[in-house]
């Protein structure tokens, strides 16, 4: 069985589920899902990304989204939903919220599960990507397995 560690920022959409469950053809896949609750330190970067994407309405309402401790509840619901839809699609799936430093958790989980790959499924983060400070770029130097970066879809 192929093991993928899947790092996400929001609940998986139907398109995301189909994409990650069909990446390896008919080979059975086991997913370890790590849900990163929305942090309060990245508000400015997210607003810049929204403007770069032409999503001015999202940039204006960036402060309305729950962050920090307030984001834990929505993240937990997003994780539960994501695990359910992965299982419904025929995959094995377990997961956890990321409460410590994400790269440390990612590295530890990849080692403990003998993961074959890491998939970082995220919205575009142009500023961080330009400077190679996004999670996928940083993980490539730390986890010891191939890291694939995919862009999440919205419903």
C-alpha positions as CSV (number, residue, x, y, z in Angstrom):
1,X,0.0,0.0,0.0
2,X,1.2,3.5,-0.9
3,X,1.3,6.0,2.0
4,X,0.7,9.7,1.4
5,X,1.0,12.4,4.0
6,X,-1.5,15.1,3.0
7,X,-1.0,18.5,4.4
8,X,-4.1,20.7,4.0
9,X,-5.3,24.2,5.0
10,X,-9.0,23.7,4.4
11,X,-11.5,20.8,3.9
12,X,-11.0,18.8,0.8
13,X,-13.4,19.5,-2.1
14,X,-14.7,16.8,-4.4
15,X,-12.2,17.7,-7.1
16,X,-9.3,17.5,-4.5
17,X,-10.4,14.1,-3.4
18,X,-10.7,12.7,-6.9
19,X,-7.3,14.2,-7.7
20,X,-5.4,12.8,-4.7
21,X,-7.1,9.4,-4.8
22,X,-6.3,8.8,-8.5
23,X,-2.7,10.0,-8.5
24,X,-1.4,6.4,-8.3
25,X,-3.8,4.7,-10.6
26,X,-5.3,1.5,-9.1
27,X,-2.7,1.2,-6.3
28,X,-4.4,1.3,-2.9
29,X,-3.4,4.5,-1.0
30,X,-3.4,5.3,2.7
31,X,-3.6,8.9,3.7
32,X,-2.4,10.6,6.8
33,X,-4.0,14.0,6.8
34,X,-2.5,17.0,8.6
35,X,-4.8,20.0,8.9
36,X,-3.1,23.3,9.5
37,X,-5.5,25.7,11.3
38,X,-5.4,29.2,10.0
39,X,-2.7,31.2,11.8
40,X,-3.1,34.8,12.8
41,X,0.4,35.8,11.7
42,X,-0.2,35.4,8.0
43,X,-3.1,37.9,7.4
44,X,-1.1,40.4,5.4
45,X,0.5,37.7,3.1
46,X,-3.0,36.2,2.5
47,X,-4.4,39.7,1.6
48,X,-1.5,40.3,-0.8
49,X,-2.1,36.9,-2.4
50,X,-5.8,37.7,-2.8
51,X,-4.9,41.0,-4.5
52,X,-2.4,39.2,-6.8
53,X,-5.2,36.7,-7.8
54,X,-7.6,39.5,-8.5
55,X,-9.8,38.5,-5.6
56,X,-10.2,41.9,-4.1
57,X,-13.4,41.0,-2.2
58,X,-11.5,38.2,-0.4
59,X,-8.7,40.7,0.5
60,X,-11.2,43.1,2.0
61,X,-12.8,40.4,4.1
62,X,-9.5,38.7,5.2
63,X,-9.9,40.0,8.8
64,X,-13.4,38.3,9.0
65,X,-12.0,34.8,8.9
66,X,-11.4,33.0,12.2
67,X,-7.7,32.8,13.1
68,X,-5.5,31.4,15.9
69,X,-7.5,29.7,18.7
70,X,-10.8,30.6,16.9
71,X,-9.7,28.6,13.9
72,X,-9.2,25.3,15.7
73,X,-13.0,24.4,15.7
74,X,-13.4,25.0,11.9
75,X,-10.2,23.2,11.2
76,X,-11.3,20.2,13.2
77,X,-14.6,20.1,11.3
78,X,-12.6,20.4,8.0
79,X,-10.4,17.5,9.0
80,X,-13.3,15.3,9.9
81,X,-15.0,16.1,6.6
82,X,-11.8,15.4,4.7
83,X,-11.2,12.1,6.4
84,X,-14.8,11.0,5.6
85,X,-14.6,11.9,1.9
86,X,-11.3,10.2,1.5
87,X,-12.7,7.0,3.1
88,X,-15.8,7.3,1.0
89,X,-13.6,7.4,-2.1
90,X,-12.0,4.1,-1.1
91,X,-8.9,5.2,0.7
92,X,-7.7,4.6,4.2
93,X,-7.4,7.9,6.1
94,X,-6.4,9.0,9.5
95,X,-5.4,12.5,10.6
96,X,-4.7,15.2,13.1
97,X,-4.6,18.9,13.6
98,X,-1.2,20.5,13.5
99,X,-0.7,22.3,16.8
100,X,3.1,22.5,16.8
101,X,5.5,23.7,14.2
102,X,4.1,22.2,10.9
103,X,7.5,21.1,9.4
104,X,8.4,19.3,12.6
105,X,5.0,17.5,12.7
106,X,5.2,16.7,9.0
107,X,8.7,15.3,9.3
108,X,7.8,13.2,12.3
109,X,4.6,11.8,10.7
110,X,6.5,11.0,7.5
111,X,9.1,9.1,9.5
112,X,6.6,7.3,11.8
113,X,4.4,6.2,8.9
114,X,7.2,5.3,6.5
115,X,5.4,7.6,4.0
116,X,6.1,7.3,0.3
117,X,5.4,10.9,-0.4
118,X,4.1,14.2,1.0
119,X,1.4,16.1,-0.8
120,X,0.9,19.8,0.2
121,X,-2.5,20.8,-1.0
122,X,-2.8,24.6,-0.6
123,X,-4.1,27.8,-2.1
124,X,-1.6,29.8,-4.1
125,X,0.7,31.8,-1.8
126,X,2.6,33.9,-4.3
127,X,4.8,35.9,-1.9
128,X,5.9,32.8,0.1
129,X,6.4,30.8,-3.1
130,X,8.5,33.5,-4.7
131,X,10.9,33.4,-1.7
132,X,10.6,29.6,-1.4
133,X,9.1,30.0,2.1
134,X,5.9,28.0,1.4
135,X,5.4,24.7,3.1
136,X,6.2,22.5,0.1
137,X,9.5,24.3,-0.6
138,X,10.5,24.1,3.0
139,X,9.4,20.5,3.3
140,X,11.5,19.3,0.4
141,X,14.6,20.1,2.4
142,X,13.4,18.4,5.5
143,X,11.2,15.3,5.2
144,X,13.3,12.9,3.1
145,X,10.6,11.8,0.7
146,X,9.2,13.3,-2.5
147,X,7.0,16.4,-1.9
148,X,4.3,17.2,-4.4
149,X,2.6,20.6,-4.3
150,X,-1.0,20.9,-5.5
151,X,-3.4,23.8,-5.6
152,X,-6.6,23.2,-3.7
153,X,-9.9,23.7,-5.5
154,X,-13.0,25.5,-4.2
155,X,-16.5,24.1,-4.3
